Amino acid sequence: MASVEIRDVRKAYGTTPVIHGVDIDIQDGEFVILVGPSGCGKSTLLRMIAGLENITGGDIRIGERVVNNVPPKERDIAMVFQNYALYPHMTVAQNMAFSLKLRKAPKSEIDSRVNRASEILGLDKLLDRYPRQLSGGQRQRVAMGRAIVRDPQVFLFDEPLSNLDAKLRVAMRTEIKDLHQRLKTTTVYVTHDQIEAMTMADKIVVMHDGIVEQIGTPLELYDRPNNRFVAGFIGSPSMNFIEGKVKGSGFETASGLHLPLPARPGAADGAPAVYGLRPEHIALDPNGIPVTVKVVEPTGSETQVFVDAGGQQIVCVFRERVTAGPGETIKIAADPQLVHLFDAKDGKRLIN
């Protein structure tokens, strides 16, 4: 196992920069997830760690060694891809053993490592099958097993669950997290799915347009996002954003809607701002603000309700059942300690 240090790493294709001076510290044994929308640079950064992309500037260190010019096979990493990349003419056991055979490892060592990995992943009864005889989840476990047998310093996962159905993705999230807790191998995982990031990571790196917006634990990013982008990306359903201005110790919209703030914001009175409120932090309250119901989406344990509040759409998530229908009025309220405020121009957080 080893730590991974990324220092001022930059990447450009010709004259077009795509990664702009990224700095990330990944501790030995840590599970770190790079998350962000398509095109943010997360997969490119992962491929640079793997050695599959050249670095335009900066340094990547794995353990004590700078690996900028080290070939991928000599970096002591193992990568799991989105498309499994299994050899169709090889059995499960042969796929898992292939990298060890290329190294000319002794047969006894190969058999030992393959058996250990297959037991960890529940593949011991499938070793004689071919990839075409496996389900999507089983194929993904074989790809993971092929990485495990190498006993690398670092695991790299490139959106490994994207090809699986929703139910299987949930199951595989648990399996990968459990695997990490047992092996304690440093892991860097790329996904565009913030639910995967929140449920699996020790630390999340939120990327956008080739820069790092924020680094922190899942709950740090959820509770105290540095800016509007992170606030909107982390959390499902996404945070509500209401435009208006600072008014005294509160917030006021153009339609005259008054909303509470937890503290005096770091902005002048009358300054334009954006009020952030998570759907799950809104409650039904007979003394609250009257809003008009637009759409009701029951999901069983929760009910999502889209409402109109002074011309601005707000999404609410209620644990209780909601009997009101479209066009009807309900009253809602939010705990001031759970709201957020962002600068209208640069999106930076205004409440400490």
N, C-alpha and C positions, 0 to 999 in steps of 0.2 A: 504494500500500500504506500501511497505517497500523496503529498499535497500538490496542488496545481496553482501556479501564480501567473496571472496575465497582467502584463505591464505595458500600458500605452500602446496596445495592439491596434494597428491600422491595416485596412485592406482596401485596395483600389483596383478596379478593372480598367486599365488604360488611364485615362484622366478622370474617371468617375469613382469617387470614394464611396465605399459602402459600409465600412467600419471606421469610426472616428475616435481613436484613442481610448480604448476600453481598458479599465483596470478592475480586476476581480481576484480576490483571494479565496481559494477553496482549500479548506483544512483536510488533513489526513482523515479518511473515513467518513467524510461529510457527503450528504446527498444534496446536490445543488441542481436546481432546475432553471434553465434559460427559457423565458416565456415572453411572448409578444406576438403581434399580428404578422401575417405573411409579409415578407420583404424587410423585416426589421434587422436581419443580420444574424439571427441566433444559430441557424444551421451552418452558415458560413464560418462563424466563430468556432463551432464544434469541429468542423472539418479542418480548421487550422490547428486546433489542439491535436487532432488525429494525424496531422501531416498530409492530409489530402488536398489542402489548399496552401499555397505559399503566403508568407506574411510580408506585407509591404513595409511595415515598420513596427517597432516594439519588440518585446520578448515574451516567450512562453516558457515557463520552467515547470518540469515535472520532477518532483523530488528536489534533488540538489543540482539537476542538470538543465541547462538551457537547451531546448530541443528545436530551435528555429530551423536548423539545417540537418536535423536527424531524420532519416527515412522512417516512414510509418512503422515498418516491421521491427525497428529497433527502439521504439518509444515505450515498449512494454505496456501497451493499452489494448483493449478489446472493444470493438464497436458492434452495436446491434442496430440494424437498419430497419426502416419502415417496411420494406418489401421482403423481409426474412432472408433473401439471398441464399437459399438452400440449394444444394446440388440434387436435381431430381432423380439421377441415376444411382444415388447413394442412399443407404439406409440411415435411420436416425443415428445409430452408433457410428457409422462411417462419417457422417456429416460432422458430428461432434469431435471425432478424433482427427479430422483432416489436418488441422494446423499443427497438431503434435507430430503427425507422421512427416510433415514437411520439415520439421525440426530434427527428424530422425531420433525421436525420443524412444526409449526402450518400450517394448510391447507391454511389459508388466506395468510400467508407469502410465501408459496410455489407457489400458484397461482399468486401472485403479481410478484415474481421474474421470473417465467417462462414467463409470459406475457410481462414483460419488455425486457427480453432477446430475445424473439421471434420477438418483434417489432424492436429491434436494428438490428437483422440479417435478417429481411424479411421472417420470418417463421410463422407469425401469421395465415396464411391460410393453413398451412401444419401440424398443431398440432395433427390432428387425423389420419395422415398417418403413415404407418409402414416403416422402413428403406428400405425394398425391393421396395417400391413405389417411392423412391427418386432417383434423379441423384447423381453423385459423389460429385458435388459441394454442393448440398443440404445436403447430409450426413455430409460433412465436417463442414457445418454451424451448424448442430445439435450438433456435437462434441464440437464445440466452444461454443454453447449455454449452454451445460451441464457444461462447465467450468465457464462461466459467472455467472450462477445462484448461484454459491458458493461464489461469491464476495471475491475472495482470495486476499492475499497480493501480490502474484506473479503468473503470467501465465508462463507455460513451454510448448513450442511447439517442438515436435520431428519430423522434416521433414514432416509437415502436408500436403504438396502439391504434394508429390512425386507420388501419384497414379492418379493424374489428368492429362488430356490432356493439351497441350501447351497453347491453348487459355484460358481454364478455370483457369490454373495456374496464368496467367496474371491478370485475373479478381479477383481471390481470394487474390492475393498479395495486390491489392488496397483495398479490403474489410478488410483485417486484419490490414493494416496500418491505415485505417480510423477508425476502431474499437478502436485501441490503442489511437488514438488522442482524441477520445470521452471519453474513460474510464480512461485514464491516469494511468493504472495499470502497474507496473514493469513487463517487459516481457523478457524472455530469449528464444531464438529461434535457433534451430539447422537446418542447411542445408548444402548440398554439392554444392549448386548452387550459384555461386558468383553474378549472376544477381539478385537473390532474396535478397542477402545480401546488395548489392549496392543500390537497390531501396527502401528497407524497413527500414534499421537500422538507429538508432541514432549513434550507435557505433558498430564497427565490431571487433571481436577477431579472428585472423587468426591462426589456429592450424596446426601443422605438427608433426607427430611422437610423440605425447604426450606432446609437449611443445607449448608455445605461441610464435609465430614468431613476431607478431605485433598487437597492439591495437590502434584504431583510428577511426575517422569518415570515411565514404566512400571516400570522396574526398582526405583526408589525405593519405589514403592507395594508392589511384590511382595516386596522384601527387608525393608522396615521399615515395615509398616503402623502407623499411629498408634493404631488401636483395633480391636476385634473386628469391627466392621462392615466396615471396609475390608479386613481380612484375609480375611473370608469372601466378600467380593464379588469381589476380584481373585484370579485363579487358577482354573484348570479342570483337573480337578475341584476343588471348593471345599476349603479348608483343613479338616482335622479339628479339632474342639474337644472336649477331654476335661476334664471337671469334676473338681476335687479341691482340694488345698490345698498351700501351700508347706511343705516339710519339710526343714529344714536348708538345704543347698545344692541340693536337688532338689525333686521334685514327687511327691505321693502321692495316689492315688485312694481312694475309699471302700472299694473291694474289696481295697486293699493293694498295688495295682500301683505300682511305683517307676519314675519316669522321670527322665532327666538334664536339667539345665539348663546353658546356656553360662556363666552368671555368677550371682552372688548377686542375686536379684531385689529390686526396690524395694518389698518388702512384708514384714510381720512373719512370723515363724515361726508356722505354723498358720493363716495368713490364707487364706480361700477364694480360689481363682483358677481360671483356665481355661487349659489347656495347648493351644497351637496347633501343629499339625504338618501340613505339606503332604504330600499323597499321594505326590508324586514324590520326596520326601526320605526315604522309607522304603525300606530294603533288606532282602533276605533275608540272615539271618546265623545260622549254626549255634549261636552263643553268645548269641543274642538272646532276646527275650521270647516265650514260647509263646502263640500265639493260634489260635483255631478258625476255619477257613475257612467262610464262609456262602455267598458267590456268587462265581463266577469269570467275568469278561467279557473274553475275548480280542479285541483290535482289530487284530491283525497285528503292528505294530511295538511295541506295548505290551500289557500285560495288567493290567486293573483287578481287584483282589481285595478283596472286602468281608469283613472278619474281625471276630470278637468278642474283645475284650481285656478280660477282667474285667468283663463286662456292658456295655461301651461299644463301639459299632460304629465301626470305623476303615476308611477307604478307602485302599488302597495301590495305587500304580502302579509296576509293575516292567518294566524293559526286557527282561529275560530271560523265557523261557517258563516257565510255572508248571504243574507236573504234578499238584499236589494238588487234590483235589476237595472239595465241600461235606462238612463234618463232620470233615475231617482237620485235623491240627495242623501249623502251620509256625512258624518262629521269625523274628522281625523285629527290626530295630534302626534307630535314627535317629542322625544326627550331631548332638550337642548344640549345635553352632554354628549349626544351621539351624532350631532350634525357637523358638517364641514363647511369651510368657506375658502374660495379660491379667487385669485386675481383674475379679472375679466380679460386682461391682455396676455399675460405670460402663463397663466394657469397655476402659478405657485400657491402653496398653502398659506393662508393668512392667519390661522389660529394655531397657536403653539400648544 
